[in-house]
Amino acid sequence: MSLSSISRTQVVSVAVVAVTAAVAFSPPRLALALVFAGLAVLALGVVFAVDRERRTLAEKMEEVRVQLDEMARDRHDDVSLARDRDVRVRQTIQEAADACADRTVEGWARYERQQARLAATRDQALGSVGSPDGRSGEDSIGRSGAHPAGHSGEGTEPDAARTTPAERNLATAQDLLWNGYSSLGLARLRGLGADSEASPAVRAEAHKTLSNWHRATGQPESARDHAHLADLSAPRAARGSSGVPSLLTARIRAPRAARHFDVVLMSDFRLPGGSTGSNLQEITAQRDAGLTTGLIHHPVLRADQSRGVNPKILAAVDNDRVRFVAPDERVTCDLLVVRFPLIGQRPMDVLPTVEAARRIVVLNQTPNRRYGMEESGREGEAPNEAWNVARCVKGFTSMLGEHSWHPISPRVREAMVLHHSSEMAGVPLADEDWTNVIDVDAWRRGGRRNPDGRVLLGRHSRDDRDKWPEDPAALAAAYPALPGWETHVLGGTRFAEHTLGELPPHWTTHPFDSVSAREFLNELDAYVYFTGQGHLEPFGRAPLEAIAVGLPTLLPPSFAPVFGDAALYTEPEGVRAEIEALMGDEERYARQVRIGHEVLRERFSHQAHLRRLFELGVRVPAEVLEAPSPLLVP
């Protein structure tokens, strides 16, 4: 057995036994001394052991500290590298955005200078410094009124023969902005952004330029607003080569804090007909009452996704009391109104966050296009179902949570109760209808058209098959071919011509939106409106506008629950007798106009709309609700 094989435990055990034996067989004094000596040795051993362990632990802690320092240095290096990469990415994004902004302004300038040099070279080759007709270049530019302010004498603007007035106006506005005339340039750009005569691409480019200007001048909120309007004006023209919304390139700061609106209106703002007219009237009523309105554009999936927002809506946006809500925003409101039930059939994936005290859906369409006829559509037509009730219940519940449905008229309410109540799955149908409204005083004409021996009948609507009677005899009777009688139609007559075989000589047609509805109606004597068999017109915005102008309005009896005494009701065969009675009795004509205005003021006016907003919790100023109505002109 070697000494190296003896453990510490064995040595200690032997020592303890030896000490114990020594103490036991020693005299008392010697034993006591041995005990004390043993205790001293033990204490010293403990001290030495503790000190050794302390040094060992300190060495280990130093090793850990060194390792932590190395890890911290590595982490700092990683953070520095990540920060550098982030800075480079941000610089790249900013440079790309600036390149887009520069392209908007500088591109035209470079293009014009290039064209000017080409023109100068051509003129020099021809030995002429003037314009082809003998005028000087400067005089030609002055006459055109569209040449860039900073390029006088360099040549005419590029491809003027192939550009539209709106495109030339856009170039001029950008030139004014570029050369320091910002107030003039900005005013022109704002006008172009809502110009119905301009192309969607021009409207989008105007808003992109405004966005770039506001971003460059340190106004990121306005830059975001106009970038969003550019996206809405012309989706394809606005997105450019990047394929992403302009709004993203303008968001150079964190999103704005949640903003409160009195009313948020969600709708498909691309639509050309009655929905846009109804939306505009409610927006105007709310703005004039001092209320704020947020607009959420929700294009329905089945329509053309390349279409932009109707310029009439863009013209109503002031980015103060009326503003579009961007998809990345969070807003609050007293009331959220969704107009257009087809939205619920497939809600968008990206929508703003809206915290609303109350939420409603306006049913401005019936689920079916026709009732009381074969469910399958006629050959070549869309199916009878306009929107699916069960799918919209699911979609709106997912998007809005608790909400209610408001029919736009008693006709829609009747259709929902009689034909679709079992499909609504617990979504409440409100007791009150959400009827369309109109500014009665703004639409009312000063008096009848000056008599000239003619009787002018008219109507206006989208040129849709369901908007016209299918029976040729009924259609001919509704607009009689009598000496001195004329029929004027705004919106197109393609389906009427198909029904009649050819357009009668006493008919005059005006393309949709070629003139304003109010201007068109002002020149008529009476209004006649009949639709296709089985078609349930949800409300009748067109007749509402005719009554507001001051036209006796003839409708089928099915409209009586909507307009009451405001209109006259007959079948097509009775139109002639009704018109002859009105035209032959001035007092009868004036009485019908007066009754129509009284009904509209009570049930369909802006003030009626503000009253129902107040009843739904919107904080409408008391002085607006209590304002007396202007006296009616008899």
Residue pairs with C-beta under 8 A, 6 or more apart in sequence:
19 34
19 38
22 31
22 34
23 31
23 34
23 35
24 31
26 34
93 249
94 252
96 242
96 249
97 249
97 250
97 252
100 208
100 212
100 240
100 242
100 249
101 212
101 215
101 216
104 174
104 205
104 208
104 209
104 212
105 174
105 177
105 178
105 209
105 212
108 148
108 158
108 171
108 174
108 175
109 148
109 150
109 151
109 175
109 178
111 158
112 148
112 151
112 154
112 155
112 157
112 158
112 171
113 151
113 154
115 155
115 156
115 157
115 158
115 159
116 151
116 154
116 155
116 156
117 154
117 155
118 155
119 155
119 156
120 154
120 155
123 129
123 130
129 136
129 137
130 136
130 137
131 137
131 139
131 140
131 156
135 143
137 153
137 155
137 156
138 152
138 153
140 156
141 147
141 152
141 153
141 156
144 156
144 157
144 160
145 172
146 157
146 160
146 168
146 169
146 171
146 172
147 156
147 157
147 172
148 157
148 171
148 172
148 175
148 178
148 179
149 175
149 176
149 179
149 181
150 175
150 178
150 179
151 175
157 163
157 168
157 171
160 168
163 171
164 198
164 199
164 202
165 197
166 192
166 195
166 197
166 198
166 199
166 202
167 199
167 202
169 188
169 192
169 198
170 189
170 192
170 198
170 202
170 205
170 206
170 209
172 188
173 184
173 185
173 188
173 189
173 192
173 206
173 209
174 185
174 189
174 209
175 185
176 182
176 184
176 185
176 188
177 185
177 186
177 189
177 209
177 213
178 185
182 213
186 210
186 213
189 206
189 207
189 209
189 210
190 206
190 210
192 198
192 202
192 203
192 206
193 203
193 206
193 207
193 210
193 226
193 229
193 233
193 314
194 203
194 311
194 314
194 315
194 317
195 202
195 203
195 311
196 311
196 312
196 315
196 513
198 206
198 311
199 234
200 233
200 234
200 237
200 307
200 308
201 234
201 237
203 233
203 234
203 308
203 311
203 314
204 230
204 231
204 233
204 234
204 237
204 238
204 308
205 230
205 237
207 226
207 227
207 229
207 230
207 233
207 238
208 226
208 227
208 230
208 238
208 246
210 222
210 226
211 222
211 223
211 224
211 225
211 226
211 227
211 230
211 246
211 250
212 223
214 220
214 222
214 223
214 226
215 223
215 250
215 252
220 250
220 251
220 252
220 253
221 256
222 319
223 250
223 252
224 247
224 250
224 251
224 256
224 326
225 319
225 323
225 324
226 250
226 319
227 245
227 246
227 247
227 249
227 250
227 251
228 245
228 246
228 247
228 324
228 326
229 314
229 317
229 324
230 238
230 246
231 238
231 239
231 245
231 246
231 247
232 269
232 297
232 308
232 309
232 314
232 324
233 308
233 309
233 311
233 314
234 308
235 305
235 306
235 307
235 308
236 306
238 245
238 246
239 245
239 246
240 246
242 249
245 327
247 326
247 327
247 328
251 328
255 328
255 329
255 330
256 329
258 329
258 330
258 331
258 332
258 355
259 294
259 329
259 331
259 332
260 292
260 331
260 332
260 333
261 292
261 293
261 294
261 325
261 331
261 332
261 333
261 334
262 286
262 291
262 292
262 293
262 333
262 334
262 335
262 613
262 618
262 619
263 286
263 291
263 292
263 293
263 294
263 333
263 334
263 335
263 336
263 337
263 613
263 618
264 293
264 294
264 295
264 296
264 325
264 331
264 333
264 335
264 336
264 337
264 354
264 356
265 279
265 282
265 283
265 293
265 294
265 295
265 296
265 337
265 339
266 295
266 296
266 298
266 336
266 337
266 338
266 339
266 343
267 275
267 279
267 295
267 296
267 297
267 298
267 338
267 339
267 340
267 343
268 275
268 297
268 298
268 299
268 300
268 303
268 340
268 342
268 343
269 276
269 279
269 295
269 297
269 309
269 310
269 313
270 297
270 299
270 303
270 307
270 308
270 309
270 310
271 310
271 340
272 310
272 462
272 512
272 513
273 461
273 462
273 541
274 364
274 436
274 539
274 541
274 542
275 339
275 340
275 364
276 310
276 312
276 313
277 436
277 517
277 541
277 545
278 339
278 364
278 436
278 437
278 541
279 313
279 339
280 312
280 313
280 316
281 436
281 437
281 438
281 439
281 606
281 609
282 337
282 437
282 609
283 293
283 295
283 313
283 316
283 322
284 316
284 439
284 606
285 437
285 439
285 606
285 609
285 610
286 292
286 293
286 321
286 610
286 613
287 293
287 316
287 318
287 321
287 322
288 606
289 606
289 610
289 620
289 621
289 624
290 321
290 621
290 624
291 321
291 613
291 618
291 620
292 321
292 322
292 323
293 321
293 322
293 323
294 323
294 324
294 325
294 331
294 333
295 313
295 317
295 322
295 323
295 324
295 325
296 324
296 325
296 351
296 352
296 354
297 309
297 324
298 338
298 340
298 343
298 347
298 348
298 351
299 305
299 307
299 348
300 340
300 342
300 343
300 345
300 346
301 345
301 346
302 342
316 322
317 323
317 324
325 331
325 352
325 354
326 352
327 350
327 351
327 352
328 352
329 352
329 353
330 352
330 353
330 354
330 355
331 352
331 353
331 354
331 355
332 354
332 355
332 356
333 354
333 355
333 356
333 357
334 356
334 357
334 358
334 616
334 617
334 618
334 619
335 356
335 357
335 358
335 359
335 360
335 613
335 616
335 617
335 618
336 354
336 356
336 358
336 359
336 360
336 400
337 360
337 362
338 344
338 359
338 360
338 361
338 362
338 396
338 400
339 362
339 364
340 362
340 364
340 365
341 361
341 363
341 364
341 365
341 367
341 387
341 392
342 365
342 386
342 387
342 392
343 395
343 396
344 361
344 387
344 391
344 392
344 393
344 394
344 395
344 396
344 399
345 387
345 388
345 391
345 392
345 395
346 391
346 395
347 395
347 396
347 398
347 399
351 399
356 400
357 617
358 616
358 617
359 400
359 401
359 402
359 403
359 404
360 403
360 404
360 405
360 406
360 430
360 434
360 616
361 396
361 400
361 403
361 404
361 405
361 406
362 406
362 408
362 434
363 405
363 406
363 407
363 408
363 412
363 416
363 434
363 538
364 408
364 412
364 538
364 539
365 386
365 387
365 412
365 538
366 386
366 411
366 412
366 415
366 416
366 536
366 538
367 385
367 386
367 387
367 388
367 389
367 415
367 416
367 419
367 420
368 375
368 384
368 385
368 386
368 415
368 419
368 536
369 377
369 382
369 384
369 385
369 386
369 466
369 535
370 384
370 466
370 532
370 533
370 534
370 535
370 536
371 415
371 419
371 534
371 536
372 534
373 384
373 533
373 534
375 384
376 383
376 384
377 383
377 384
381 465
389 420
389 423
389 424
390 423
390 425
393 423
393 424
393 425
393 427
396 403
396 427
397 403
397 427
403 427
404 427
404 428
404 429
404 430
405 416
405 424
405 427
405 428
405 429
405 430
406 430
406 432
406 433
406 434
407 413
407 416
407 429
407 430
407 433
407 434
408 433
408 434
408 435
408 436
408 538
408 539
409 433
409 435
409 538
409 539
409 540
409 561
409 562
410 433
410 561
410 562
411 536
411 537
411 538
411 539
411 558
411 559
411 561
411 562
412 433
412 536
412 538
412 539
413 429
413 433
414 561
415 536
416 424
416 429
417 429
421 429
432 612
434 612
435 539
435 562
435 603
435 604
435 608
436 539
436 541
436 544
436 604
437 604
437 605
437 606
437 608
437 609
438 544
438 545
438 548
438 600
438 604
438 605
438 606
439 548
439 605
439 606
440 548
440 597
440 600
440 601
440 604
440 605
440 606
441 630
443 518
443 545
443 548
443 549
444 548
444 549
444 550
444 597
444 633
445 521
445 522
445 549
445 550
446 633
447 550
448 525
448 550
448 589
449 456
449 522
449 523
449 524
449 525
453 484
454 484
454 485
454 486
454 525
455 482
455 484
455 485
455 486
455 525
455 526
455 579
455 583
456 486
456 488
456 523
456 524
456 525
456 526
457 479
457 485
457 486
457 487
457 488
457 524
457 525
457 526
457 527
457 528
457 579
458 487
458 488
458 489
458 490
458 520
458 521
458 524
458 526
458 527
458 528
459 489
459 490
459 527
459 528
459 529
459 542
460 489
460 490
460 491
460 517
460 520
460 521
460 542
460 545
461 467
461 491
461 529
461 542
462 491
462 492
462 512
463 491
463 492
463 493
463 494
463 495
463 512
464 495
465 495
465 532
466 531
466 532
466 535
467 495
467 531
467 532
467 535
468 475
468 495
468 496
468 499
468 530
468 531
468 532
469 475
469 478
469 499
469 530
469 531
469 532
469 533
469 572
470 499
470 532
470 533
471 499
471 533
472 499
472 500
472 501
474 530
474 571
474 572
474 573
475 496
475 499
475 500
475 530
475 572
476 500
476 504
477 572
477 573
477 575
477 576
478 528
478 530
478 572
478 575
479 487
479 504
479 506
479 507
479 528
479 575
480 575
480 576
480 579
481 504
481 506
482 576
485 506
486 506
486 507
486 508
487 504
487 506
487 507
487 508
488 507
488 508
488 509
488 510
488 520
488 523
488 524
489 496
489 507
489 508
489 509
489 510
490 510
490 512
490 514
490 515
490 517
490 520
491 510
491 511
491 512
492 509
492 511
492 512
493 503
493 507
493 509
496 503
496 507
497 503
503 509
510 520
517 542
517 545
518 545
518 549
521 527
521 545
521 546
521 549
521 551
522 549
524 546
524 551
525 551
525 579
525 583
526 551
526 552
526 553
526 554
526 579
526 582
526 583
527 543
527 546
527 547
527 551
527 552
527 553
527 554
528 553
528 554
528 575
528 579
529 540
529 542
529 543
529 546
529 553
529 554
529 555
530 555
530 556
530 572
531 537
531 556
536 558
537 558
537 559
539 562
540 555
540 559
540 562
540 563
543 553
543 555
543 559
543 563
543 567
544 563
544 600
544 604
546 553
547 553
547 563
547 566
547 567
547 596
547 597
547 599
547 600
548 596
548 597
548 600
550 593
550 596
550 597
551 593
552 568
552 582
552 589
552 592
552 593
552 596
553 563
553 566
553 567
553 568
553 596
554 567
554 568
554 569
554 570
554 575
554 578
554 579
555 563
555 567
555 568
555 569
556 569
556 570
556 571
557 569
557 570
557 571
559 567
559 569
560 567
560 569
563 599
564 599
564 603
565 595
565 596
565 599
566 595
566 596
566 599
566 600
567 596
568 578
568 592
570 577
570 578
581 588
582 588
582 589
582 592
583 589
590 634
594 632
594 634
597 632
598 632
601 607
601 608
601 629
601 632
602 608
605 629
607 624
607 625
607 627
607 629
610 620
610 624
610 625
611 620
611 625
613 620
614 620
614 625
